[in-house]
């Protein structure tokens, strides 16, 4: 368990308590067991973006409030220079850079995502409310949606209902794509 996971779990617990949810009530709203939920709060398991996104929506905060503990401050515009962005490195194969981390009341969450190939990692499908648009920049990626699997290459894009179970996995080399999660 990393310090980052413990910090996110502590913020999650504090927000849950502020909103006066019991662990079982929040777990039920999120569609998971209380035991699974408690492991997240204790920082024992890694957070998927789907989990964080769903929890943030239920608790009425920005997803970045959970990830970083800092609330976005700008409401007119935000510029993120090349190579910048709020770094989110949660799982071994994935690196996210949040591209609008200082913007308040976002209607969408834009990320630059890099996925390293990892043949040993099992594909675990996730879902969250809203819709998502992914645009491939480099490399190739296996895209899973429900029972379908397809390969996305540079220039390919996919737009989908993100409440459907989905996942991505680098096919060969590092895959980089722009992901926009729409609330």
C-alpha positions as CSV (number, residue, x, y, z in Angstrom):
1,X,0.0,0.0,0.0
2,X,1.4,3.4,-1.0
3,X,1.2,6.7,0.8
4,X,-0.9,8.0,-2.2
5,X,-3.5,5.3,-1.7
6,X,-3.7,5.9,2.0
7,X,-4.1,9.7,1.4
8,X,-6.9,9.1,-1.1
9,X,-8.6,6.7,1.2
10,X,-8.4,9.2,4.1
11,X,-10.0,11.9,1.9
12,X,-12.7,9.5,0.8
13,X,-13.5,8.6,4.4
14,X,-13.6,12.3,5.5
15,X,-15.9,13.2,2.6
16,X,-18.2,10.2,3.3
17,X,-18.4,11.3,6.9
18,X,-19.1,14.9,6.0
19,X,-21.9,13.8,3.7
20,X,-23.2,11.5,6.5
21,X,-23.0,8.3,4.5
22,X,-22.3,5.0,6.3
23,X,-19.7,2.8,4.6
24,X,-22.5,0.4,3.6
25,X,-24.7,3.1,2.2
26,X,-21.9,4.6,0.0
27,X,-20.8,1.1,-1.1
28,X,-24.4,0.3,-2.1
29,X,-24.7,3.6,-4.1
30,X,-21.4,2.6,-5.8
31,X,-22.5,-0.9,-6.6
32,X,-19.9,-2.7,-4.6
33,X,-19.8,-4.6,-1.3
34,X,-19.1,-2.8,2.0
35,X,-16.0,-5.0,2.3
36,X,-14.7,-3.9,-1.1
37,X,-15.4,-0.2,-0.2
38,X,-13.7,-0.4,3.1
39,X,-10.5,-1.7,1.4
40,X,-10.5,1.5,-0.7
41,X,-10.9,3.7,2.4
42,X,-8.1,1.9,4.1
43,X,-5.8,2.3,1.1
44,X,-5.4,-1.4,0.7
45,X,-6.4,-1.6,-3.0
46,X,-5.6,0.6,-6.0
47,X,-8.3,3.0,-7.2
48,X,-9.6,2.7,-10.7
49,X,-10.6,6.0,-12.4
50,X,-14.1,4.6,-12.6
51,X,-14.2,4.2,-8.8
52,X,-12.8,7.7,-8.2
53,X,-15.1,9.3,-10.7
54,X,-18.2,7.6,-9.3
55,X,-17.3,8.4,-5.7
56,X,-16.6,12.1,-6.6
57,X,-20.0,12.4,-8.3
58,X,-21.9,10.8,-5.4
59,X,-20.0,13.0,-2.8
60,X,-20.5,16.1,-4.9
61,X,-16.8,17.0,-5.4
62,X,-14.4,17.3,-8.2
63,X,-12.5,14.0,-8.9
64,X,-9.3,16.0,-8.3
65,X,-10.5,16.7,-4.7
66,X,-10.3,13.0,-4.0
67,X,-7.0,12.4,-5.9
68,X,-5.0,15.4,-4.7
69,X,-6.8,17.0,-1.8
70,X,-6.8,20.3,-3.7
71,X,-9.9,21.9,-5.2
72,X,-9.6,23.5,-8.6
73,X,-9.6,27.3,-8.5
74,X,-10.2,28.7,-12.0
75,X,-13.5,29.0,-13.7
76,X,-12.9,31.0,-16.8
77,X,-10.0,29.0,-18.5
78,X,-7.0,27.0,-17.8
79,X,-3.8,26.3,-19.9
80,X,-1.7,23.3,-19.4
81,X,1.7,23.4,-21.2
82,X,3.2,20.5,-23.1
83,X,4.5,17.8,-20.7
84,X,2.5,19.4,-17.7
85,X,-0.7,18.3,-16.2
86,X,-1.5,16.8,-12.8
87,X,0.3,13.4,-12.7
88,X,-1.7,10.4,-11.6
89,X,0.3,7.2,-11.5
90,X,-1.9,4.7,-9.8
91,X,-1.3,1.4,-11.5
92,X,2.0,0.0,-12.8
93,X,1.0,0.1,-16.5
94,X,-1.0,3.4,-16.5
95,X,0.0,7.0,-16.2
96,X,-2.6,9.8,-16.4
97,X,-2.0,13.5,-16.8
98,X,-5.1,15.5,-15.9
99,X,-5.3,18.4,-18.4
100,X,-7.8,20.7,-16.7
101,X,-6.9,20.1,-13.1
102,X,-7.2,23.8,-12.1
103,X,-10.6,24.4,-13.7
104,X,-13.6,24.5,-11.4
105,X,-17.0,22.9,-12.2
106,X,-15.8,20.9,-15.2
107,X,-18.4,19.2,-17.4
108,X,-15.7,16.9,-18.7
109,X,-12.4,15.4,-17.3
110,X,-9.6,15.4,-20.0
111,X,-6.6,13.2,-19.5
112,X,-3.5,12.3,-21.5
113,X,-3.1,8.6,-20.8
114,X,0.0,6.4,-21.3
115,X,-0.4,2.7,-21.1
116,X,2.6,0.4,-20.9
117,X,2.3,-3.2,-22.3
118,X,1.8,-5.7,-19.5
119,X,0.9,-9.2,-20.7
120,X,0.6,-10.5,-17.1
121,X,-2.1,-8.0,-16.1
122,X,-5.6,-9.4,-16.4
123,X,-8.1,-7.1,-18.1
124,X,-10.6,-5.9,-15.6
125,X,-13.6,-4.1,-16.9
126,X,-14.8,-0.9,-15.2
127,X,-17.7,1.4,-15.6
128,X,-18.8,4.9,-14.5
129,X,-21.6,7.3,-15.2
130,X,-21.4,9.5,-18.3
131,X,-19.8,9.1,-21.6
132,X,-16.2,8.9,-22.8
133,X,-14.2,9.9,-25.9
134,X,-10.8,8.3,-26.4
135,X,-8.5,9.4,-29.3
136,X,-5.3,7.4,-30.0
137,X,-2.1,9.4,-30.4
138,X,0.6,6.7,-30.6
139,X,0.9,3.0,-30.3
140,X,-2.0,0.6,-30.5
141,X,-4.4,-0.4,-27.8
142,X,-6.9,-3.2,-27.3
143,X,-10.3,-1.6,-26.4
144,X,-12.8,-3.8,-24.5
145,X,-16.5,-2.8,-24.3
146,X,-18.9,-5.4,-22.9
147,X,-18.0,-8.6,-24.8
148,X,-16.4,-6.8,-27.8
149,X,-12.7,-6.3,-28.3
150,X,-11.1,-4.2,-31.0
151,X,-7.7,-2.7,-31.8
152,X,-7.3,1.1,-31.9
153,X,-4.4,2.7,-33.8
154,X,-3.1,6.2,-34.1
155,X,-5.8,8.5,-35.4
156,X,-8.6,6.1,-34.3
157,X,-11.2,7.2,-31.8
158,X,-14.0,5.7,-29.8
159,X,-17.0,7.5,-28.1
160,X,-19.1,5.3,-25.8
161,X,-21.5,5.1,-22.9
162,X,-19.0,4.7,-20.0
163,X,-21.7,3.0,-17.9
164,X,-21.0,-0.1,-20.0
165,X,-18.1,-2.2,-18.7
166,X,-14.9,-1.2,-20.5
167,X,-11.1,-1.4,-20.4
168,X,-8.0,-0.6,-22.4
169,X,-4.7,-2.5,-22.7
170,X,-1.6,-1.6,-24.7
171,X,-1.3,-4.0,-27.6
172,X,2.4,-3.3,-28.5
173,X,4.7,-0.8,-27.0
174,X,3.5,2.2,-25.2
175,X,0.0,3.4,-26.2
176,X,-0.8,7.1,-25.7
177,X,-4.3,8.5,-26.0
178,X,-6.4,11.5,-25.1
179,X,-9.4,10.5,-22.8
180,X,-12.2,12.8,-22.2
181,X,-14.7,11.7,-19.6
182,X,-18.0,13.6,-19.9
183,X,-20.2,13.9,-16.8
